[in-house]
Amino acid sequence: MSTGIAAAEAALRYNIRPLMARRPRSLRGAVLELGGDAALAVASCDEAVALEGLTPDQAPGLERASRAGGARMVTGPDERRAVLAGPPASLAGVARRLVGDGPPLDDLGGALTAALAGGRPRPPLPCGDRSLRFGARTLIMGVVNATPDSFSGDGLAGDVAAAVALAERLVAEGADLVDVGGESTRPGSAPVDVATELHRVMPVLEALAGRLAVPISVDTRKAEVARAAIAAGAGMVNDIWGLCGDPGMAPVLAAAPRIALVAMHNRRGSPEGELLAEVGRGLRESLLIAAHHGIGADRVVVDPGFGFGKTPGQNLELVQRLGELDGIGRPLLLGASRKSTIGLVLGGAPPELRLEGTLALCVIAVAAGAEIVRVHDVAEVRRGLRVADAVLREIPEAVWSARAPGRTG
């Protein structure tokens, strides 16, 4: 068994989720300013993780490692699930002890180490002959719907010139990549066959080939459409079933090593039980399928599936607790733009009046760790996220160097 498959299996089995909010960056600076030890700033801040899939012979060893590392542990009655809490340095120490203990604890230690690291820093993500770079700012995926029945009313089926013009405008407004889709996924929409979807998306993709300075993504759940789109120049496949739908999708991506994948969580029917545990488990299943086909996790972006197989309340809970998916260790994409949940919160607002709600969800998601947002209104969201990124990532030098505007009273 390859290392990648073994790691993906362990990640799925233990399904480790960070439970605490992301630590404020100001903590370390404040301690240093007061003359304190930088290590104290880290060690004084508690974190917690939830894990599952323990066997009876693992729980005692995990408890010993937790006590020795200075962490606290609570287990369920069946000892299959546990919560570990303590300073980050202690949790990292627990992980090292588990790895050093050998079977049956070493794979748990490896999974805990990976979950605590969160996959950062992230290397560039190849997307065909383009790439995406993470860290400096939030990336924006602009939406081009080559469908006649988009829920947001922006479908451009049959109008290639309009679709190309829209893609070019989205890039000019600040989109970092463009997502072209030919099958509506709105609630109650009828599925379309391969021929119909190809008829809708291929003229647009062929017209855009070499025309944009950013990667092009194809939004499809069908392997045949993905294969044709890749041949036409698409650098990313956005699969709403996360390799769990069409069994031919993973082989198509395996044969195209520079093509990125967005693997989305989706289910028929709403998730039951613990929502974030279910979403994390589903996304890790996608990563395991990818690993079995030789598709490295470093090619995958994960999407928790806002609006797909979830109730409106679950959609909002998903954003509220999005940081719990950070332990998956892959870039996180949120696609909440103009969704009906926003309209419901706003008292029945139609899609064209959901911009502010979209922006609110984008900012909350970015604060929780999302690195890509998929939106229709690129210019407006870009302006909002420039301010959010200035607070959440790094204050721009031009802002630091600006003088106070003068007396205000």
N, C-alpha and C positions, 0 to 999 in steps of 0.2 A: 504494500500500500504506500502511495506517495506521501510525502510530508504534508503537501497541500490538502490532500483528502483527509488525512488523519486530523489535521488542525480544524478543518471544516466540520468534521464529525463531532469533535470535542466541543467546538463552539455551539453547535446545534444541541448537543446533549445537555450542556450546562446552562445555555441560554442566559448568560450573565448580563444583568442590567444595572448601571449606576442609578442610585436612587436619590442622591443629593443634588441640589442645584449646582450649576457650574460656579466655581469659586471666583470671587471678584479679583481682577488683576491688581487692584489697589492694595490688597492685603500685604503682599511681599514688600511693596514699596513703602508702605506705612511703617512696617516693622523695622526696615533698614533705616528709615529716616530718624527713628527714635534710637538708633544705635543697637538694635537687637540683632540676633543671629538669623540669617536667612533661612537656615534649617528649621528654626523655631517657627517661622511663618508657615512653613509647610506642615510641620509636625503638629501644629496646634489646630489645624483645620480638619475636622472630621468629615469622612465620606462613608458611604454605605453602598453595598452591592447586594443584589438578590441573585440567587442561583438555584438551579433545580437539577434533577437527574442523578442525585447522589445514590450510591448503593450502601447497604448496611455496613460494609467494611470500610467505607470511605469517611463516614460521618465522624467516628472517633478520631481518626487521623487529622481531619480538618479542624476539629476542636482543639487538639493538641497544638497544631501549628498556629492556630489563632491565639491561644494563650501565650505561647512562646514569642509570638510576634507583637504582642501588645494590642491585639484587636479583640473585639467582642463578637460573639456568635450566638444567634438564636436559630433553632431548628424547629420544623413542624413536627407534629406527633409521629409521622411515619419516617422522619429524618431524611426524606428525599429532597426537601427544600430547605434553604437556609438563607439567612441574612448576616453578612459580615459588616461590622462598623468599626471605624477607627481612623486615625490620621492616615493620609495617603502613604507615608513611609512605612507604616505598620502593615497596611494591606499589601504593599509591594513585597515586604518581608515575608508575609504569609505565603505569597505566590512562590517566592524563591525556595522556601522550606518545602513546599509541596513538590516542586520539581526535583529537589534534591533527595526526597524520600523514595523516589522511584515508584513503580506500580504498587497499588492502583491509584496513586495520587498524582503522578507526574503529569498526566494529560490535563487534569483539573488545574494544576499549577500553570501549565502553559496557556490554558484558556483564560485564566484569571489575569495573567501577565498581559495578554493581548487586549483583554477588555479594559484594563486600567490604562493602557497606552492609548487606546482609541484610534490607532492607525495614524498618528501624527508624528512628525510633519508629513504632509501628503506630497508625493512626487507628482509631476505633471501627468495628466491622463491623455494618452494618445487617442485621437479620434480620426482615423484615416490619415490624411496628410496634414491635419491640423492637430492641435492639442489644447487642453484646458489647464490652467494654472490656478491653484487654490491658495488662499491665505490672505492676499492683499485686500480683497473685497469680495462681497457676495456676487456670485455669477448668476446671470439671468438667461433663462431659456424662453425665447419668444415663440408663440403659437401660431402656426399657419394651418388652418382647417380646410382641407380640400374635400369637404363633405357638403351635402345639401341640407343636413339636419343637425348642425352643431347646436348644443344646448344654449350657447352664448349668442347665437344669432350671427356669427361671423363666418359661416360656411361659404366657401368659394368654389364649389364643385363645377368643373367644366370651364372655369375662367382662369386659364394658366397665366395670362398677362397680369391679372389682378393679384394672383397668388405670389408671383415673382415680385411685383411692386410692393406688396405687403412685407415680404421677407426682407427686401432691401431697406424698407423704411424701419423695420424693427432693428436691424443692424445699425442703421444710422442713429437710432434712438438709444442704443447702448446694449443691445442683446449680445451675449457672448456665444450663443449658439441658437439655431432655429430648428424647431420640431415640426415636421410635416406629417400630417395624418390624413388617412382616407376612409376611416370608419368611425362613426360616432360611437362614443361609449356612454352617452347620457342615459339616465334611467329609462327603461322601456324602449330603447332603440333596437331596431331589428339588425341582426348581423348581416354582413354582406359577404359575398363569395370572393375568392381570390381574384378572379378576372375583373370584377367591378372595382375592387380596391386598387389593383394595378392600374386600371384605366384612369383612376382619379389621381394617384400620386406620382406615377412615373413621368408624365409630361412635366410636372412641376419640378421634380428632382433633376430631370435631364436639363431643364432650362436653367436651373440654379447651379449646375455643376461648374466649378471653377469660377463662379461669379461672385461668391461671398468670401470675405476674409475670415469667416468663423466656421466652425464645424456645422454640418447639417445632420440632424437626427431624423430617423423615420419612426413614427409612432405606429407600431403594428404588433399584433399578436400572432401573425402568420409567418411561418418560415419561408415560404415561397416569395412573399412580398419583401421580407428582409433581405433575402439573397439578391433579388433584382435591384433593390435600393442600394445595397452595398456596391454592386457592379456599376451603378450609376453615380457613385461618389459619396453616398452617405457614410459618415464616420461614426455613427452611433445608432444603436437600436434601442428604442424605448418600448419595452414589452410589459403590458399591463398585467400579465400573468407570471412575470418573473421566472421564465423557463418552465413553469409548472403547467402550461397549457399545451401548445403544439409541441410534440416530442421531437420534431425536426428542428426546432429553433436553436437548441444548444449546439448540434453539429454544424449548423450554418455559421455560428459565431466562432466555433473552434477552428473552422477553416479560414478565418479572417482575423489573424492575431493582432492587428492594429485597430480593430473596431471595438468601441466601448459599448457597454450594456447598462441600461437603466433597468433594474429588477424591482418591480413594484409588488407590494403585498396586496393580494386580492383573494376574496373568497366568495363562494355562492352562499348567500345568507350572512347575517351579521355574526361577528365573532361572539362566542359565549365564554364566560369566565373572565379571567384577567386580561384586559385588552392589550396592554403593552407586552405582556409575556407572549400572547398569541401573535402579535405583529412581529416581534423579534424572532420568534420561532419560525414564522413563515419566511422572513427575509433570509434567515440562516439556511433554511431548506434550499432556497434559490442558490445561495453560495455553494452549498454542497453539490447540487446538480452541476453547477459550473465547474467545480473542481474535478468531478468525475469525468468531465469532457475535456479536461486540460485547459480550461479557461481560468486564468489566475484571478484571485480576488482583486488584484490591483487594476483590473479592467472594469470593475463593477461599481456603479453608483446605486444606492438603495433609495427607494421611495416608499414611505409607509402607507400610501394609498388612501389619501384623504378623499372621501366620497365614493369609495369602491367597497361595497359589501359592509358598510358601516352605517349606523344610525347617525342622525345629526348630532346627538349628544356625544357619541363615540368620536365623531370627527373633531369636536372641540376638545375632548379629553386627549386625543392624540396629539394635538398641538400643545396643549397644556403640559404634557409629560414627554415631549419629544426628546428631551435630553437623555431619557432612559435608553434610547437607541444608539447613543454614542459608543457604547461598548462593542457594537458590531465592527467598528473600525473602518468603515467605508464612508465616502462622501455622501451626505444626506440631501435628497431633493424633496421639496414640498411643492405639490401642484394643487393649490386651493383656489386658484383664480376664478372669480365669478361663480363659484359653486353655489348650489341651492341652499346649503347650510347658512351661508352668509345672508341670502335673501330671507331665510326664516328668522334669523336673529334680528334683521332690520324690518320685521313686520310685513314681509311679502315683497320686498324690493325686487324689481326685475333685474336681469343680468347687467343691463347698462347702468344701473345705479348701485353696483356692488364694488366699485373701485376702492372706496375708503375701507370697506371691510376686507377686501383682498390685501391691501397694503398693511392693515393692522396685523393680519395673520402672518404675512411675510416677515414683518419686523419681530414678532414674537418668536417665529420659527428660527430666525437668524440668531436671536439672543440665546436660543436653546441649542445652537450648533449646526443648523442647516447651512449648507454651502452653495446650494443652487435653488432658485425658485423658478417655477414654470408659470408664466403669466401671459395674458393678452395685452395688457396696457404697459408696454415696456417703458416708455418715457416717464410716465408718472411714478412707476415703481422704482425706476432707477434713481430718480430724484429723492424719493423717500429713503431708499437704502443707502444713498451717499451719506445722509445724515446719521442713519443708524450705524453704518460701518465706522463713521468718524468717532462714535461713542464706544462701540463694542470692540473694534479692532485697533485702530490707531488714529489719534487726532492728527489731522493733516498739518504739515509744517506751516502752510500759509495761515492756518487758524492760530497756531501757537504764536507766530510772530506778529499777528495783527495787534494793533494798539486798541486800548479801550475806546469806545465810541465817544466818550466825553461825559460831562455831567448830565445826570438825568433828573435833577431836581434842585 
